[in-house]
Amino acid sequence: MRVIRFTLEGSMNSFRIPQTSAYQLTYLAPTKTQIVGMLTSIMGKNEKNYYELLKKLNIGIVPKQVDSLFTDDWTFRKWKTAGSGRDILRREKLYKPIYIIYVSAEDILIDDVLNSLKTPQRIPSIGLDDELTLIKDVKEISMEIKESNSVHSVFQFKEGMSFEPKFHGTPNMQIFPPRIVTINLEFDNNVIPRKPKNHVQLVEFVGVYCELNSKKALYIDQEKNCNVDML
């Protein structure tokens, strides 16, 4: 199967967990909806195209590095007069994150994605609007789907599943053990504001891989020695 693989690097990024407001928590890795949003932008497409691409693109995400997670505070204006019309928002941010991203789709669409990654029509950004993203090592590869217990990417968690983390990094790197988070894979854009739908639970981590209690169908990247769950 034709798959595009590339690396995303950021200086400071924040991938907000939607259920948080005054204290904005972040996912350890960008979600499918955020990756597709970035691809839609650099392809020069609009919001309508975005919802179409969400259905047509399959995305796999391997977190390679996050140097640290920290919190910053910033003030914002509000309508209420209390506090001189200002309030404080606390937000988690990731320092120097690196991810390997996999994209699969129909052949014609794959060609469009590949061209846009090599020559973006807009400046790449992900997470918050002011956070630029460096796209590196863009390459088309071939991946086979095989059953395996070992998974190196963020993967979907299902009832009855258990897993054990195994170290998969470099000496002295920051380790973030597995945690289960909830994301949405689609939006209902027929209402204003749009509503998230098709929620799933994912296991995310950095610096480890997971051994599952049962085999799972995964995309195999033999060159990087990575087994990837595509959503």
Backbone as CSV, one residue per row, in Angstrom:
resi,resn,N_x,N_y,N_z,CA_x,CA_y,CA_z,C_x,C_y,C_z
1,MET,0.831,-1.197,0.000,0.000,0.000,0.000,0.869,1.250,0.000
2,ARG,0.489,2.236,-0.836,1.239,3.486,-0.885,0.950,4.326,0.364
3,VAL,2.023,4.773,1.002,1.906,5.592,2.213,2.942,6.700,2.150
4,ILE,2.574,7.883,2.591,3.523,8.991,2.716,3.970,9.072,4.168
5,ARG,5.277,9.146,4.359,5.843,9.297,5.698,6.620,10.602,5.756
6,PHE,6.420,11.364,6.827,7.198,12.592,7.013,7.334,12.892,8.502
7,THR,8.250,13.787,8.811,8.509,14.164,10.200,8.009,15.578,10.455
8,LEU,7.342,15.754,11.590,6.906,17.079,12.047,7.722,17.471,13.267
9,GLU,8.269,18.670,13.243,8.999,19.189,14.397,8.454,20.553,14.775
10,GLY,8.360,20.810,16.066,7.917,22.111,16.545,8.857,22.634,17.606
11,SER,8.788,23.931,17.853,9.549,24.521,18.947,8.747,24.423,20.235
12,MET,7.528,24.966,20.210,6.577,24.829,21.310,5.201,24.630,20.691
13,ASN,4.521,23.571,21.072,3.203,23.277,20.529,2.240,22.903,21.647
14,SER,0.968,23.151,21.389,-0.074,22.784,22.339,-1.262,22.234,21.562
15,PHE,-1.659,21.000,21.867,-2.778,20.355,21.197,-3.902,20.201,22.218
16,ARG,-4.706,21.225,22.308,-5.656,21.364,23.409,-6.659,20.217,23.483
17,ILE,-6.818,19.674,24.702,-7.886,18.725,24.978,-9.176,19.529,25.112
18,PRO,-10.186,19.290,24.274,-11.358,20.172,24.204,-12.121,20.329,25.503
19,GLN,-12.122,19.326,26.374,-12.931,19.398,27.585,-12.369,20.367,28.623
20,THR,-11.221,20.964,28.356,-10.612,21.857,29.329,-10.770,23.300,28.878
21,SER,-10.941,24.225,29.833,-11.175,25.631,29.471,-10.195,26.563,30.173
22,ALA,-10.439,26.889,31.456,-9.573,27.840,32.156,-8.159,27.290,32.315
23,TYR,-8.042,25.981,32.469,-6.725,25.335,32.519,-6.687,24.371,31.341
24,GLN,-6.053,24.782,30.248,-6.081,24.038,28.998,-4.986,22.973,28.975
25,LEU,-5.405,21.716,29.049,-4.466,20.596,28.980,-4.177,20.263,27.522
26,THR,-3.061,19.584,27.281,-2.672,19.238,25.912,-2.534,17.729,25.753
27,TYR,-2.888,17.236,24.561,-2.531,15.876,24.183,-1.009,15.807,24.025
28,LEU,-0.438,14.621,24.120,0.991,14.450,23.885,1.325,14.472,22.398
29,ALA,0.335,14.211,21.548,0.540,14.189,20.101,-0.650,14.861,19.423
30,PRO,-0.444,15.408,18.239,-1.583,15.971,17.506,-2.577,14.864,17.144
31,THR,-3.832,15.241,16.985,-4.871,14.285,16.621,-5.017,14.215,15.106
32,LYS,-5.789,13.235,14.638,-6.039,13.121,13.199,-6.678,14.392,12.660
33,THR,-7.652,14.957,13.385,-8.329,16.160,12.895,-7.353,17.324,12.738
34,GLN,-6.340,17.394,13.614,-5.359,18.477,13.525,-4.366,18.247,12.384
35,ILE,-3.941,16.996,12.189,-3.038,16.687,11.076,-3.729,16.966,9.747
36,VAL,-4.978,16.522,9.613,-5.712,16.768,8.370,-5.939,18.263,8.168
37,GLY,-6.141,19.006,9.251,-6.273,20.463,9.135,-5.022,21.102,8.570
38,MET,-3.854,20.667,9.046,-2.598,21.182,8.511,-2.440,20.821,7.035
39,LEU,-2.756,19.573,6.685,-2.637,19.143,5.290,-3.594,19.925,4.385
40,THR,-4.811,20.147,4.863,-5.778,20.927,4.085,-5.231,22.314,3.791
41,SER,-4.603,22.921,4.793,-4.066,24.273,4.630,-2.927,24.316,3.630
42,ILE,-1.951,23.419,3.767,-0.791,23.484,2.865,-1.144,23.023,1.453
43,MET,-2.285,22.326,1.306,-2.761,21.952,-0.018,-3.523,23.092,-0.682
44,GLY,-3.726,24.184,0.062,-4.419,25.346,-0.490,-5.918,25.167,-0.583
45,LYS,-6.461,24.238,0.213,-7.883,23.939,0.144,-8.652,24.679,1.232
46,ASN,-10.009,24.579,1.183,-10.852,25.330,2.102,-11.515,24.416,3.136
47,GLU,-12.403,25.006,3.939,-13.024,24.257,5.037,-13.875,23.099,4.519
48,LYS,-14.579,23.295,3.421,-15.390,22.221,2.860,-14.513,21.027,2.475
49,ASN,-13.353,21.308,1.878,-12.419,20.235,1.527,-11.921,19.502,2.767
50,TYR,-11.786,20.243,3.878,-11.287,19.653,5.118,-12.165,18.484,5.567
51,TYR,-13.481,18.681,5.564,-14.386,17.626,6.021,-14.359,16.428,5.072
52,GLU,-14.123,16.682,3.796,-13.996,15.585,2.834,-12.706,14.801,3.067
53,LEU,-11.614,15.531,3.341,-10.324,14.866,3.574,-10.335,14.039,4.855
54,LEU,-11.092,14.475,5.864,-11.186,13.709,7.100,-11.695,12.294,6.836
55,LYS,-12.572,12.158,5.852,-13.140,10.854,5.541,-12.232,10.029,4.621
56,LYS,-11.384,10.705,3.841,-10.602,10.018,2.815,-9.180,9.668,3.250
57,LEU,-8.637,10.392,4.236,-7.257,10.174,4.656,-7.191,9.285,5.896
58,ASN,-6.239,8.375,5.899,-5.915,7.592,7.095,-4.595,8.107,7.656
59,ILE,-4.563,8.322,8.961,-3.406,8.970,9.591,-2.843,8.081,10.691
60,GLY,-1.512,7.929,10.716,-0.804,7.259,11.799,0.214,8.214,12.403
61,ILE,0.373,8.183,13.731,1.234,9.150,14.419,2.148,8.422,15.394
62,VAL,3.457,8.569,15.208,4.449,7.985,16.115,5.153,9.126,16.855
63,PRO,4.897,9.318,18.149,5.610,10.347,18.918,7.062,9.917,19.147
64,LYS,8.006,10.705,18.658,9.423,10.362,18.790,10.100,11.074,19.954
65,GLN,9.676,12.301,20.232,10.382,13.067,21.260,9.519,14.220,21.753
66,VAL,9.531,14.449,23.046,9.028,15.677,23.662,10.012,15.998,24.778
67,ASP,10.732,17.117,24.639,11.770,17.420,25.624,11.190,17.701,27.006
68,SER,10.046,18.369,27.060,9.398,18.633,28.347,7.985,19.134,28.128
69,LEU,7.208,19.082,29.192,5.860,19.646,29.212,5.830,20.714,30.290
70,PHE,5.396,21.910,29.938,5.382,22.999,30.902,4.076,23.775,30.797
71,THR,3.876,24.700,31.700,2.646,25.495,31.743,2.987,26.969,31.650
72,ASP,2.252,27.692,30.800,2.410,29.150,30.773,1.073,29.812,31.089
73,ASP,1.129,31.063,31.547,-0.060,31.848,31.869,-0.112,33.052,30.946
74,TRP,-1.302,33.375,30.461,-1.450,34.582,29.667,-2.814,35.207,29.943
75,THR,-2.889,36.507,29.799,-4.126,37.231,30.085,-4.921,37.438,28.813
76,PHE,-6.232,37.549,28.962,-7.099,37.815,27.826,-8.223,38.744,28.260
77,ARG,-8.772,39.454,27.318,-9.879,40.373,27.583,-11.193,39.606,27.654
78,LYS,-12.103,40.079,28.492,-13.420,39.467,28.611,-14.466,40.570,28.724
79,TRP,-15.733,40.177,28.558,-16.811,41.175,28.568,-17.113,41.684,29.967
80,LYS,-16.919,40.862,30.989,-17.237,41.277,32.352,-16.241,42.323,32.845
81,THR,-16.717,43.210,33.719,-15.860,44.293,34.210,-14.978,43.866,35.378
82,ALA,-15.326,42.765,36.033,-14.507,42.294,37.152,-13.083,42.010,36.687
83,GLY,-12.132,42.364,37.540,-10.737,42.146,37.185,-10.264,43.061,36.085
84,SER,-10.852,44.244,35.996,-10.502,45.234,34.969,-10.713,44.701,33.555
85,GLY,-11.696,43.803,33.416,-12.011,43.279,32.092,-10.994,42.291,31.566
86,ARG,-10.195,41.710,32.457,-9.182,40.728,32.042,-9.254,39.488,32.922
87,ASP,-8.737,38.395,32.393,-8.646,37.171,33.176,-7.379,36.430,32.752
88,ILE,-7.019,35.403,33.521,-5.790,34.652,33.269,-6.144,33.238,32.817
89,LEU,-5.464,32.772,31.788,-5.645,31.417,31.280,-4.332,30.660,31.426
90,ARG,-4.411,29.462,31.955,-3.227,28.614,32.103,-3.282,27.523,31.045
91,ARG,-2.146,27.269,30.398,-2.129,26.356,29.258,-0.884,25.477,29.290
92,GLU,-1.083,24.167,29.093,0.042,23.248,28.959,0.645,23.372,27.563
93,LYS,1.971,23.278,27.483,2.653,23.326,26.197,3.762,22.275,26.160
94,LEU,4.046,21.796,24.958,5.101,20.813,24.738,6.321,21.511,24.150
95,TYR,7.492,21.189,24.689,8.734,21.809,24.218,9.482,20.845,23.306
96,LYS,9.779,21.296,22.105,10.515,20.547,21.091,9.920,19.150,20.827
97,PRO,8.659,19.091,20.432,8.087,17.789,20.066,8.477,17.371,18.652
98,ILE,8.639,16.071,18.443,8.938,15.504,17.127,8.020,14.298,16.902
99,TYR,7.394,14.234,15.733,6.483,13.144,15.409,6.777,12.622,14.006
100,ILE,6.617,11.318,13.819,6.613,10.732,12.477,5.153,10.521,12.086
101,ILE,4.770,11.052,10.935,3.381,11.005,10.486,3.275,10.116,9.252
102,TYR,2.251,9.278,9.215,1.965,8.415,8.073,0.598,8.788,7.505
103,VAL,0.510,8.875,6.176,-0.744,9.216,5.512,-0.997,8.222,4.387
104,SER,-2.184,7.624,4.377,-2.571,6.752,3.269,-3.926,7.196,2.738
105,ALA,-4.152,6.944,1.446,-5.406,7.320,0.785,-5.383,6.729,-0.619
106,GLU,-6.380,7.079,-1.426,-6.395,6.662,-2.825,-5.221,7.292,-3.572
107,ASP,-4.792,6.661,-4.649,-3.584,7.071,-5.355,-3.585,8.538,-5.780
108,ILE,-4.684,9.017,-6.359,-4.731,10.401,-6.846,-4.564,11.378,-5.691
109,LEU,-5.234,11.102,-4.595,-5.148,11.978,-3.427,-3.760,11.921,-2.802
110,ILE,-3.156,10.748,-2.781,-1.801,10.605,-2.243,-0.825,11.499,-3.001
111,ASP,-0.960,11.565,-4.311,-0.085,12.418,-5.122,-0.247,13.885,-4.734
112,ASP,-1.492,14.328,-4.487,-1.742,15.717,-4.083,-1.108,16.023,-2.732
113,VAL,-1.249,15.091,-1.790,-0.664,15.285,-0.455,0.851,15.342,-0.544
114,LEU,1.442,14.445,-1.333,2.895,14.401,-1.478,3.423,15.709,-2.053
115,ASN,2.776,16.229,-3.079,3.204,17.494,-3.689,3.097,18.653,-2.715
116,SER,2.036,18.677,-1.920,1.841,19.785,-0.978,2.862,19.744,0.158
117,LEU,3.270,18.549,0.568,4.281,18.443,1.622,5.642,18.927,1.133
118,LYS,5.928,18.702,-0.148,7.205,19.136,-0.710,7.192,20.619,-1.062
119,THR,6.038,21.127,-1.512,5.909,22.545,-1.869,4.605,23.086,-1.302
120,PRO,4.566,23.406,-0.006,3.333,23.871,0.633,2.822,25.175,0.009
121,GLN,1.504,25.283,-0.150,0.909,26.504,-0.678,0.644,27.524,0.426
122,ARG,0.679,27.073,1.681,0.571,27.982,2.827,1.623,27.588,3.850
123,ILE,1.921,28.488,4.786,2.913,28.208,5.824,2.377,27.124,6.759
124,PRO,3.104,26.036,6.964,2.617,24.953,7.830,2.513,25.394,9.288
125,SER,1.400,25.061,9.921,1.231,25.296,11.354,0.281,24.250,11.898
126,ILE,0.397,23.983,13.169,-0.462,22.982,13.806,-0.611,23.357,15.270
127,GLY,-1.719,22.934,15.877,-1.984,23.353,17.247,-2.490,24.776,17.243
128,LEU,-1.892,25.631,18.053,-2.283,27.030,18.054,-1.803,27.711,16.783
129,ASP,-2.528,28.727,16.347,-2.274,29.332,15.042,-0.879,29.929,14.900
130,ASP,-0.280,30.378,16.016,1.005,31.069,15.913,2.191,30.115,16.032
131,GLU,1.932,28.812,16.020,3.011,27.856,16.196,3.357,27.198,14.862
132,LEU,4.468,27.580,14.293,4.889,27.048,13.007,5.419,25.633,13.173
133,THR,5.352,24.878,12.094,5.779,23.488,12.111,6.774,23.242,10.986
134,LEU,7.846,22.525,11.296,8.840,22.169,10.299,8.530,20.777,9.754
135,ILE,8.365,20.679,8.431,8.106,19.408,7.767,9.420,18.907,7.166
136,LYS,9.807,17.674,7.506,11.096,17.139,7.064,10.932,15.701,6.562
137,ASP,11.928,15.258,5.814,12.074,13.843,5.435,10.813,13.269,4.791
138,VAL,10.237,14.010,3.847,9.032,13.545,3.155,9.408,12.412,2.204
139,LYS,8.703,11.292,2.318,9.055,10.128,1.506,7.823,9.252,1.279
140,GLU,7.679,8.749,0.054,6.637,7.767,-0.206,7.212,6.375,0.024
141,ILE,6.494,5.564,0.795,6.947,4.214,1.105,5.810,3.228,0.832
142,SER,6.144,1.954,0.894,5.144,0.901,0.767,5.035,0.178,2.103
143,MET,3.805,-0.001,2.584,3.581,-0.650,3.873,2.576,-1.784,3.701
144,GLU,2.826,-2.880,4.393,1.905,-4.006,4.415,1.165,-4.041,5.749
145,ILE,-0.023,-4.591,5.725,-0.800,-4.758,6.953,-0.572,-6.173,7.479
146,LYS,-0.102,-6.261,8.730,0.144,-7.555,9.353,-0.352,-7.536,10.800
147,GLU,-0.578,-8.722,11.339,-0.973,-8.859,12.735,0.273,-8.811,13.622
148,SER,0.196,-8.015,14.692,1.330,-7.908,15.607,0.848,-7.509,16.996
149,ASN,1.636,-7.878,18.013,1.375,-7.459,19.392,2.056,-6.143,19.723
150,SER,3.060,-5.766,18.940,3.855,-4.571,19.234,3.360,-3.400,18.412
151,VAL,3.093,-2.267,19.071,2.635,-1.071,18.372,3.470,0.125,18.834
152,HIS,3.970,0.882,17.865,4.869,2.008,18.155,4.181,3.359,18.013
153,SER,2.969,3.376,17.478,2.247,4.627,17.259,1.166,4.806,18.319
154,VAL,0.601,6.011,18.358,-0.653,6.206,19.076,-1.664,5.209,18.511
155,PHE,-2.413,4.525,19.367,-3.318,3.491,18.850,-4.662,3.525,19.562
156,GLN,-5.663,2.966,18.866,-7.020,2.966,19.402,-7.161,1.919,20.500
157,PHE,-7.751,2.344,21.615,-7.988,1.467,22.757,-9.412,0.934,22.694
158,LYS,-9.556,-0.388,22.881,-10.874,-1.009,22.876,-11.068,-1.821,24.148
159,GLU,-12.336,-2.050,24.490,-12.679,-2.768,25.715,-12.010,-4.141,25.749
160,GLY,-11.428,-4.484,26.897,-10.753,-5.760,27.070,-9.287,-5.734,26.699
161,MET,-8.827,-4.644,26.132,-7.426,-4.541,25.721,-6.542,-4.207,26.924
162,SER,-5.380,-4.819,26.988,-4.363,-4.442,27.969,-3.032,-4.316,27.254
163,PHE,-2.119,-3.556,27.842,-0.845,-3.295,27.186,0.233,-3.040,28.225
164,GLU,1.481,-3.282,27.814,2.634,-3.069,28.685,3.653,-2.211,27.952
165,PRO,4.064,-1.074,28.546,5.040,-0.216,27.875,6.444,-0.808,27.916
166,LYS,7.182,-0.599,26.827,8.575,-1.014,26.719,9.388,0.194,26.252
167,PHE,10.576,0.380,26.827,11.404,1.529,26.460,11.780,1.470,24.985
168,HIS,11.654,2.623,24.318,11.951,2.677,22.884,12.479,4.064,22.528
169,GLY,13.510,4.485,23.234,14.035,5.826,23.003,15.544,5.851,23.043
170,THR,16.074,6.999,23.392,17.515,7.189,23.509,17.857,7.485,24.962
171,PRO,19.104,7.250,25.380,19.479,7.508,26.771,19.188,8.946,27.186
172,ASN,18.670,9.097,28.398,18.406,10.400,29.025,17.240,11.176,28.402
173,MET,16.487,10.554,27.497,15.354,11.267,26.926,14.191,11.285,27.907
174,GLN,13.305,12.263,27.738,12.125,12.385,28.584,11.101,11.314,28.197
175,ILE,10.612,10.571,29.181,9.647,9.510,28.945,8.271,9.964,29.450
176,PHE,7.258,9.759,28.621,5.874,9.987,29.027,5.147,8.647,28.925
177,PRO,4.793,8.023,30.041,4.177,6.696,30.006,2.794,6.731,29.354
178,PRO,2.282,5.576,28.929,0.995,5.541,28.231,-0.149,6.099,29.075
179,ARG,-1.043,6.793,28.400,-2.274,7.257,29.033,-3.392,7.177,27.996
180,ILE,-4.610,7.013,28.456,-5.765,6.885,27.567,-6.487,8.230,27.490
181,VAL,-6.696,8.711,26.275,-7.384,9.979,26.057,-8.535,9.755,25.077
182,THR,-9.458,10.688,25.026,-10.594,10.621,24.110,-10.465,11.696,23.049
183,ILE,-10.623,11.314,21.786,-10.594,12.277,20.687,-11.802,12.034,19.798
184,ASN,-12.090,12.981,18.924,-13.117,12.782,17.907,-12.447,12.647,16.543
185,LEU,-13.039,11.837,15.682,-12.483,11.603,14.345,-13.216,12.395,13.269
186,GLU,-14.410,12.924,13.592,-15.198,13.643,12.601,-15.924,14.805,13.252
187,PHE,-16.559,15.635,12.400,-17.388,16.738,12.868,-18.727,16.711,12.141
188,ASP,-19.768,17.122,12.838,-21.048,17.418,12.198,-21.015,18.900,11.842
189,ASN,-20.751,19.207,10.571,-20.619,20.591,10.143,-21.916,21.143,9.557
190,ASN,-23.026,20.440,9.782,-24.320,20.936,9.319,-24.990,21.822,10.360
191,VAL,-24.344,21.994,11.504,-24.856,22.865,12.560,-23.795,23.905,12.892
192,ILE,-24.224,25.013,13.483,-23.300,26.080,13.888,-23.475,26.308,15.389
193,PRO,-22.415,26.184,16.192,-21.077,25.743,15.757,-21.055,24.243,15.471
194,ARG,-20.061,23.820,14.725,-19.939,22.403,14.403,-19.785,21.579,15.684
195,LYS,-20.205,20.326,15.623,-20.131,19.454,16.790,-19.244,18.245,16.494
196,PRO,-18.342,17.903,17.403,-17.503,16.712,17.204,-18.340,15.444,17.304
197,LYS,-17.957,14.403,16.553,-18.655,13.126,16.627,-17.657,12.003,16.365
198,ASN,-18.136,10.779,16.481,-17.305,9.591,16.302,-16.104,9.628,17.251
199,HIS,-16.399,9.660,18.545,-15.344,9.701,19.555,-14.730,8.318,19.761
200,VAL,-13.427,8.278,19.931,-12.719,7.035,20.217,-11.702,7.294,21.319
201,GLN,-11.271,6.235,21.960,-10.213,6.333,22.961,-8.890,5.917,22.337
202,LEU,-7.857,6.706,22.609,-6.523,6.421,22.101,-5.548,6.261,23.257
203,VAL,-4.518,5.471,23.023,-3.400,5.366,23.952,-2.247,6.176,23.363
204,GLU,-1.764,7.169,24.105,-0.656,7.998,23.638,0.493,7.926,24.631
205,PHE,1.712,8.168,24.126,2.921,8.013,24.937,4.090,8.614,24.171
206,VAL,5.225,8.749,24.844,6.453,9.204,24.198,7.625,8.435,24.804
207,GLY,8.511,7.917,23.941,9.712,7.244,24.408,9.535,5.772,24.719
208,VAL,8.336,5.231,24.440,8.095,3.812,24.658,7.302,3.263,23.474
209,TYR,7.160,1.943,23.427,6.169,1.304,22.571,5.370,0.377,23.467
210,CYS,4.298,-0.209,22.946,3.427,-1.033,23.785,3.302,-2.448,23.246
211,GLU,3.360,-3.409,24.154,3.072,-4.798,23.850,1.631,-5.076,24.271
212,LEU,0.795,-5.494,23.297,-0.614,-5.725,23.551,-0.855,-7.159,24.002
213,ASN,-1.993,-7.382,24.672,-2.339,-8.727,25.119,-2.887,-9.593,23.991
214,SER,-3.180,-8.983,22.837,-3.629,-9.746,21.670,-3.139,-9.045,20.407
215,LYS,-3.098,-9.781,19.301,-2.586,-9.208,18.066,-3.576,-8.231,17.453
216,LYS,-3.024,-7.261,16.730,-3.812,-6.202,16.114,-3.300,-5.976,14.692
217,ALA,-4.189,-5.692,13.759,-3.786,-5.407,12.382,-3.129,-4.033,12.320
218,LEU,-1.853,-3.992,11.914,-1.075,-2.754,11.909,-0.350,-2.597,10.576
219,TYR,-0.055,-1.349,10.228,0.768,-1.043,9.060,2.231,-1.176,9.475
220,ILE,3.024,-1.891,8.691,4.406,-2.184,9.065,5.371,-1.327,8.256
221,ASP,6.160,-0.507,8.961,7.223,0.274,8.342,8.530,-0.456,8.642
222,GLN,9.000,-1.229,7.681,10.191,-2.045,7.900,11.450,-1.190,8.028
223,GLU,11.504,-0.078,7.322,12.688,0.776,7.359,12.880,1.397,8.740
224,LYS,11.797,1.884,9.347,11.863,2.517,10.668,11.618,1.530,11.807
225,ASN,11.276,0.286,11.449,10.948,-0.721,12.456,9.799,-0.248,13.347
226,CYS,8.746,0.248,12.703,7.578,0.762,13.412,6.318,0.045,12.939
227,ASN,5.489,-0.355,13.883,4.165,-0.896,13.597,3.151,0.191,13.934
228,VAL,2.331,0.555,12.949,1.536,1.784,13.046,0.053,1.493,12.942
229,ASP,-0.720,2.078,13.863,-2.178,2.024,13.789,-2.652,3.243,13.030
230,MET,-3.403,3.023,11.947,-3.893,4.118,11.101,-5.376,4.333,11.376
231,LEU,-5.758,5.593,11.566,-7.157,5.955,11.826,-7.706,6.809,10.699
